[in-house]
Amino acid sequence: MVRHGPSSNWKVSRTLAVIAALCLASSLVVVVPTTAAAEPNANGAQHIQEPNADGTTFTFQAEVSRLLDIIINSLYSNKDIFLRELISNASDALDKIRLLSLTQPDATEGNADLEVRISVDKEKNVLKIRDTGVGMSREELVRNLGTIAKSGTSAFIDQVTSQAAGAGGEGSDASGGGMNLIGQFGVGFYSAFLAADKVQVVSKSNSDPKQHVWESAADGNFAVYEDPEEDSNPLGRGTQLNLFIKEDASEYLDQKVLGALVAQYSQFINYPIYLLEEEKRDIEVEAEEADEEEVDLDDDEDDEGEDEDEDEEDEDEEEEDEGPRMVTKTITEEVWRRKNDAKAIWLRNPSEVEEEEYAAFFETVAKGNFRGVQPGHFSKTHFKAEGDVEFRSILYIPREKPTELQQQERGQGQQGDRFSRIKLFVRRVFISDNFSDLIPSYLNFVIGVVDSDTLPLNVNRESLQHHASLKTIKKKLIRKTLDMMKKMADAEKKAGEGEGEDEAADSPKPAGEYTEFWKVYGPYLKMGVIEDQPNRIRLSKLIRFKSSHVDYRDEDDAYTDFESYVSRMPSGQKKLYYLIGSSLEEVKASPFAERLIKRGHEVIYFTEPLDEYLMQYLVEFSDVKFQNAAKEDLTVDDTDDEKRKQKQVRQHHRPFVKWWKETLVKAGHVDVDSVKVSNRLVDSPCVVVSSKYGYTANMEKIVRAQAMADQNAARMYLGKKVLEVNPNHPSIKRIRELWVEEGEEAAGAGTPASEAAVLMFQTSLLESGFEPAEPRSYAALVYKVLNDRLGVSEDAKVVDDFVYKEEEEEEEVEVDETFG
């Protein structure tokens, strides 16, 4: 069997035109003159000249058996869908009789139940699919099933549409779009040969007094004859398909497999679908009746009943007098069970659907995405989209991440899950949920359905994967999903503003619905900011974080957002300041933002590795640019007088910081770009910041932690470091005094000033989150400072001066280990 995966669907689609042309070989006539010459056109391609008077016409010939094999085995990549196609055809037949009954009330006379019934005859390896639809006469069997790619549904729509147009009725749909019939291409029926080597179609139409059988083995021939079993198996009206299942497709004789396929593909068909299932149950029967059906015991079996006591015989007689003795017997019987109880509630007006119905529908569409107890949902949206592509949809945000996403986060299972959890339906028939482009990967947790009546159904329905209409659907799904999140966020913010005045200032704020959502799916929205440029602004409004503000700096469920941050900005603040670290405690204790916080500026705290990448794409918000407080280009909104004073301080310390930089380079710290007087420090003596385009300390940790990281290549992106010193700190003042006292000697290594300068830089590296390039040299300096503090001479040697005593041998004493 020829199989094609999703990546090869375009190859199938590309050949559909050729196949369709060949399918009409029995009726297609192409005029080809025998004397015509092929001449190249302007593009170099050849065309056939118009036939002249002596031209001869020929008819294309096709090997029908080979053509059927191509259609059956090339159009569909999944054998399971044959049941979907046949049930869809049955649904169309039921729709047709329902439409006819509007003008012909007696059309359903004798059998008003519109339904599909599926049964299995395991002895004969036959799968039966029966409907009570419109049925087909002998001529229709020949015309619709005997001509490949002949769609009876399409012809029916044309007929009804032309009648409506001829009547001139108001509101008539000239395109036939008002009738949501499915099979309008005419090859779905032949998918039956994916699982069957022979197919019988028994059909009875109201227009034909006889019941006929169409039969074929897909060998290029078919037969049509009157049904010899019409008297014993009258259909009355409708069609029954008898599929003689192939040996390698025996799984389709399993009732559980059939039930699962109906539930997967056809659970929302308008008409009831029944499956004949075997059921075992216990019944009470009389003991004598049960004994008659049992196998006789062997003659050699011991007869222990003859030795029973007379008292027991008397008790048995008393029981017999009271009535027959009953025993439990297990029997197997066949029961018709409906397999499509689910309702397509997306077709109804949202105002008509109850919350209980939405909850029940979520359980239906989310089945298989969670292990154990299925969670509820944070929110939902139910809408109808109109425009170039019309569709209806219901989307849910589950309260827990689907199991597959959880496994990926733990490093288990298959990585790179890009398929959506949204099921695509076309006229209530399930098409697929393996669309990678139906919704972006950062919204892969969204569960729901999309049903369109306007999506074109090509021969190969899987080719919808690459159809342009899906791009339009994707845009609307993203917009509706983000709107759903925004409603949650706005509702929580509004509720928080109302409760803020009533609650005590020190009481913890309860987590709202959006906060709970953010704790589960926050990283996915950050990925959206990175990946989805058209919706970046909309997504940035949904981001939540901690900050230095008194209400949002603790480890609780209180988060803030960019809009609220901007509304609290002082009048002179021109940038949005942020810090990124590995924990909230780390960024709160960071020296980078000391002066910002002291001046009343709020600093955003990011604590996830993804935040480093997030802020590379999030450049500004509401026309206010972001500023990383851990980089050298930090600007503080100083007054003119403050700027004048800072300029004087920098000029005064210029020789001192120049000496410090040279000292660090001589000590091997070649990655130091400069030493500057800081405008960000208040209490700390110094801090090491990244250059404007270099990696921060937190980003360096992330790069080094990557399993496949090339450490040598990573150094190219680390950038230079800048040491900023606080000229008002006592330690810096003392180093400057030593530098002045030592004069020219301070330029050499090993002087108190140079050693203090190097040790101060390496200590600041650690405090700023960086790793020392030479940990041993740093440790040596620390030990030297400790030795000076402890009064230990530099020349002191390590001597083992411990006085050991000779121990006398002791007699071994036996210990009684008996407990007792």
Salt bridges, closest charged atoms under 4 A:
ASP69 OD2 - ARG66 NH1 2.99
GLU85 OE2 - ARG84 NH2 2.90
GLU85 OE2 - ARG461 NH1 3.53
ASP95 OD1 - ARG98 NH2 3.49
GLU115 OE2 - ARG117 NE 2.75
ASP208 OD2 - HIS212 ND1 3.61
GLU215 OE2 - LYS198 NZ 3.88
GLU277 OE1 - ARG337 NE 3.56
GLU277 OE2 - LYS339 NZ 2.62
GLU279 OE2 - ARG337 NH2 1.89
GLU293 OE1 - LYS329 NZ 1.95
GLU333 OE2 - ARG281 NE 2.43
ASP341 OD1 - ARG338 NE 3.73
GLU355 OE2 - LYS380 NZ 3.04
GLU357 OE2 - ARG348 NH1 2.80
GLU386 OE2 - LYS384 NZ 3.63
GLU404 OE1 - ARG421 NH2 3.21
GLU409 OE1 - LYS401 NZ 2.82
ASP417 OD2 - ARG421 NH2 2.75
ASP433 OD2 - LYS423 NZ 3.78
ASP490 OD2 - LYS486 NZ 2.75
GLU513 OE2 - ARG399 NH2 2.46
GLU516 OE2 - LYS519 NZ 3.79
ASP551 OD2 - HIS549 ND1 3.87
ASP554 OD1 - LYS588 NZ 3.99
ASP556 OD1 - LYS546 NZ 2.66
ASP557 OD1 - LYS519 NZ 2.97
ASP561 OD2 - LYS493 NZ 3.34
GLU563 OE1 - LYS493 NZ 3.82
GLU585 OE2 - LYS588 NZ 3.90
GLU602 OE2 - ARG568 NH2 2.83
GLU608 OE1 - LYS526 NZ 3.06
ASP611 OD1 - LYS526 NZ 2.65
GLU620 OE1 - LYS625 NZ 3.68
GLU632 OE1 - LYS676 NZ 3.07
ASP638 OD1 - ARG595 NH2 2.82
ASP638 OD1 - ARG599 NH1 3.49
ASP641 OD1 - ARG644 NH2 2.45
ASP641 OD2 - LYS645 NZ 3.43
GLU642 OE2 - ARG599 NH1 3.35
ASP671 OD2 - LYS721 NZ 3.42
GLU700 OE1 - ARG704 NH1 3.12
GLU700 OE2 - LYS721 NZ 3.35
GLU724 OE1 - ARG680 NE 2.86
GLU737 OE1 - ARG734 NH1 3.16
GLU741 OE2 - ARG734 NH1 3.83
GLU755 OE2 - LYS784 NZ 2.34
GLU794 OE2 - LYS784 NZ 3.74
